Amino acid sequence: MGTAGLVDLKASLYRQEEQARLAREGGLDPADTSGRRKAGIDVSAFTRRNAGVEARDKRDRAQLEVDLCYLPCSQLLVLC
């Protein structure tokens, strides 16, 4: 694990400890514990994207649509 990972872990631990301390002392509203969701931070923007996986997913979804168009109705009921 690199230094950046350790720093992130320490920061996360510190935040959780502070939230726990404030909750114990009554200084933290339970609704405030979900700060990331409340702040509207989109974590998905920071994730790595793999073009090969996305292309394969696109092909698979297109093939699934084609397959569903040609399945008999009796087999469609089994998939649901």
N, C-alpha and C positions, 0 to 999 in steps of 0.2 A: 504494500500500500504506500502510495506516495505522500508527500507532505500536504498536498492540497486535500487529499482524502482525510488525513488526520485533522486538519484544521476544520473541515466541514463537520466531522464527527464531534469535535470539541464544541463547536458553535451550536450544533443541534442539542448536545447534552446540556449546555449552559442555558439555552432557551427553555428546555423542558424543566430544568431545575428551577428556573425563575418562575415559570408558570405554576409549578407545583407549590412553591413557597408563597406566591401571591394568592393562590387558591386557598391554602391553609390559613392564611392571615385574613382572608375575606376581602382582599383588595382586588380580586379579579372576578369579573362577571363570567359565568359559565359560557355565555355566548361568545366571549372574546377568545376562547381557547382555539377556535378555528380561524386563526388570523390569515392563513394563506387563502382559504376559500373566501373569506370576507373581503380581502384586499383585491381579489380578482386576478391573482397571479396565475398565468397560464403556464404550467410546468411543461406541457407538451412542446412548447416552442424551443425548449432547451435540450430535448432528447435528440440523440443521433438518429439520422435517417439512413436507411440502406436502400439505394435505388433498385438493386436486384430483387430485394424482398417486395418492395412496392410494385414493381413490374409483374412479378409472379402473382401477387395478390390480385392485381387488376385482371390478368389473364384468367385466373381461377374464377373470379366473380363473373366474368363474361361467359365462361364455359358453363358455369352453374345456371345462369339465366337461359342459355340455349338448351341445356339438358332439361330444365323444368318445363320449357315450352313443348317438348316432345314426349314427356312422360304421360302415360295414360292416367286418367283421373283416379283409378283405383290405387295406383302407386303414390299419387300425391297425398292421399289421406294418410298413408303410412308415414310419410316424412313429417307431417305436422304433429 
